[in-house]
Amino acid sequence: MNRKIYNFSAGPAILPQEVLEKAQRELLSFDGIGMSVMEISHRSKAFADVLERAESGIRDLLNVPHDYRVLFLQGGASLQFSMIPMNFLKARADYIVTGAWGNKAAKEARKTGPVNVIHSTEQSGFKTIPSQDEIRFSPDADYVHYCSNETIDGVEFNYDLEGGGIPVVCDASSNILSKPIDIEKYALIYAGAQKNIGPSGVTLVIIRDDMLGKVPEGQYSMLDYRAIAANDSMLNTPNTWGIYLVSLVCDWLGQKGGVAEIARLNARKAQILYDALDSSDGFYRGHADRDARSLMNVTFRLPSEDLETRFVAEATAAGFNGLKGHRSVGGIRASIYNAFPIEGVERLVEFMKEFNR
Ligand SMILES: Cc1ncc(COP(=O)(O)O)c(C=O)c1O
């Protein structure tokens, strides 16, 4: 079996080797029960324990306060783009747009009600992140939505937004669990699992209790956070296998020292790569402004599209996978999530120097 590939995929992305090995060992018989996790009832004691481990894993890693619920949903982060306005948009919602995903979220919300884009960096090409002081909320906003790390553009907030009384809703799909965050700043924070939490098909939603009381009467059950919370994420059959993998990823991250420790490693990995861009005499040009640079998705250009095509082809042949930028923006993107090893970054930098030469 050949796993000697450095996997820079933006998502679904690399999972920790130890997690895959454990899942492989337990594939046929989970915890000695003689059946796979995929083959047992979600109402069984064995699965109840898995769900409990996944939930407590997230709670411990992110220090989630007691007045928040930790939910595992389906439909990806994209369903949250719809569910959030369907549950909480009454008068108007504020959206901060710093990249492609924030844009999509705002577009989806407009189908439900008035959206005020209070800050957008689209005109300047999604290279920057506003400071807290630059943000002015609408006085009657039901919530403010932002994306803490724009996976396609490679820009990241390096602070938790303060809503000043307005509930803060955050898409943290591509940087959750990569560093400590202050959950208390958020009314709702969500993430598709397929970068730092587990496989695709699970969406993590952490929601403050008071938000559940705002869900409109008559909401469709599967879109109703209150009903989902009341049923402990099991209003219908959950993604049992995916949640099992989430529990293993949480165990793995806990053993690595948790989010504070992984944040140090993530910062080092990103530094190595950004240093390589900055010391290339302009051959590699980072997309994001320096103070907006994502530690998870490093986006850059080469002098021409032809060179970018050659770069990706030669990198792929040399065992570096997933470096092609998103189809909407082109260029190169190296995604270096929690499970991505530092030596992979070092090898890529060697390759980049050689390619430049
Ligand atoms: C920041 C962000 N938000 C939302 C999404 C959409 O996620 P999903 O495919 O789970 O709907 C992605 C996917 O990559 C993402 O990176």
Ligand as a Chemical Component Dictionary entry (heavy atoms), coordinates in Angstrom:
data_LIG
# 
_chem_comp.id                   LIG 
_chem_comp.type                 NON-POLYMER 
_chem_comp.pdbx_formal_charge   0 
_chem_comp.three_letter_code    LIG 
# 
loop_
_chem_comp_atom.comp_id 
_chem_comp_atom.atom_id 
_chem_comp_atom.alt_atom_id 
_chem_comp_atom.type_symbol 
_chem_comp_atom.charge 
_chem_comp_atom.model_Cartn_x 
_chem_comp_atom.model_Cartn_y 
_chem_comp_atom.model_Cartn_z 
_chem_comp_atom.pdbx_ordinal 
LIG C1 C1 C 0 -15.074 27.611 4.299 1  
LIG C2 C2 C 0 -16.006 26.647 3.636 2  
LIG N1 N1 N 0 -17.333 26.778 3.805 3  
LIG C3 C3 C 0 -18.200 25.938 3.239 4  
LIG C4 C4 C 0 -17.785 24.896 2.438 5  
LIG C5 C5 C 0 -18.799 23.980 1.825 6  
LIG O1 O1 O 0 -18.741 22.780 2.515 7  
LIG P1 P1 P 0 -19.604 21.514 2.117 8  
LIG O2 O2 O 0 -19.016 20.976 0.854 9  
LIG O3 O3 O 0 -19.436 20.614 3.299 10 
LIG O4 O4 O 0 -20.998 21.950 1.935 11 
LIG C6 C6 C 0 -16.415 24.702 2.229 12 
LIG C7 C7 C 0 -15.947 23.586 1.408 13 
LIG O5 O5 O 0 -14.800 23.416 1.105 14 
LIG C8 C8 C 0 -15.516 25.599 2.848 15 
LIG O6 O6 O 0 -14.191 25.456 2.684 16 
# 
loop_
_chem_comp_bond.comp_id 
_chem_comp_bond.atom_id_1 
_chem_comp_bond.atom_id_2 
_chem_comp_bond.value_order 
_chem_comp_bond.pdbx_ordinal 
LIG C1 C2 SING 1  
LIG C2 N1 SING 2  
LIG C2 C8 DOUB 3  
LIG N1 C3 DOUB 4  
LIG C3 C4 SING 5  
LIG C4 C5 SING 6  
LIG C4 C6 DOUB 7  
LIG C5 O1 SING 8  
LIG O1 P1 SING 9  
LIG P1 O2 DOUB 10 
LIG P1 O3 SING 11 
LIG P1 O4 SING 12 
LIG C6 C7 SING 13 
LIG C6 C8 SING 14 
LIG C7 O5 DOUB 15 
LIG C8 O6 SING 16 
# 
